[in-house]
Amino acid sequence: MMGSNGSESSATYFILIGLPGLEEAQFWLAFPLCSLYLIAVLGNLMIIYIVWTEHSLHEPMYIFLCMLSGLDILISTSSMPKMMAIFWFNSTTIQFDACLLQMFAIHSLSGMESTVLLAMAFDRYMAICHPLRHATVLTLPRVTKIGMAAVVRGAALMAPLPVFIKQLPFCRSNILSHSYCLHQDVMKLACADIKVNVIYGLIVIISAIGLDSLLISFSYLLILKTVLGLTREAQAKAFGTCVSHVCAVFIFYVPFIGLSMVHRFSKRRDSLLPVIMANIYLLVPPVLNPIVYGVKTKEIRQRILRLFHLTTHTSNS
């Protein structure tokens, strides 16, 4: 990692320490974390399977939900296998290029998920505020293009991050304070000016996460204005179609904003709080999203119950 005389050199690998101060407990903590990961993968796969096999659910709202579920699986999978290897097998080393790839995957997938959440807000806005135009505006080809745009946007915004990291010299410790590679964590190990990284990171947060959350909030203000002019029964129905998405928005943005604030103002690199928040950010939304949509969305809930009933009936026959 460093030259023998402490001079600047290129990074070859990093060390992920997992949970600082809880090294002895990591082996046992891995079991509940692995269980949550399996719940996240199976829950989101179930959502995708139900929407894929039920032709009546081939609507923009549910197609966007499939995109969200797929991204949740990819986000958790980009970090959890390595985290389990750290906790169970003490496999703390990660090669420099592998670290950059993981960092790019995590950040780009997060950007894609933010875009999908914005698209879901637009879908709710059209369905409630302009119901007669909803089907003509959000056609299946257009929904597909929105999904592709989310992928391109997320990848394009985050592509410069590993390039900037590649240009940095590293002559300090090679120990990362998280269980996986984050841009904020890696750049702090550089022994050069990281102003470009900091500025671009802020630009990405403002132009992607900040803009998306602002537009989502604005769309719900318009939805609220429309709903207040409806009858009480129509209000209840309209709010019912939005509850799941509002929960998903809070589940995604609250940990993200909290993690960004902690990284921005925390001075101690060995603090446990940023690590715990980072793990919550990557694991909790994929676990909770299928639960929220399974409980709050009538169509999804009915098909999950039907699926389990069919499985139980088949096993008993």
Secondary structure, DSSP 8 states (H G I E B T S, - for coil): ---TTS--B---EEEE--STT-TTTHHHHHHHHHHHHHHHHHHHHHHHHHHHH-GGG-SHHHHHHHHHHHHHHHHHHTTHHHHHHHHHH---EEEHHHHHHHHHHHHHHHHHHHHHHHHHHHHHHHHHH-HHHHHHHS-HHHHHHHHHHHHHHHHHHHTHHHHHHHT--B-S--EESSSS--HHHHHTTBSS--HHHHHHHHHHIIIIIIHHHHHHHHHHHHHHHHHTTS-HHHHHHHHHHHHHHHHHHHHHHHHHHHHHHHHHH---TT-HHHHHHHHHHHHHHHHHHHHHHHHH-HHHHHHHHHHHHHHHHHHH-
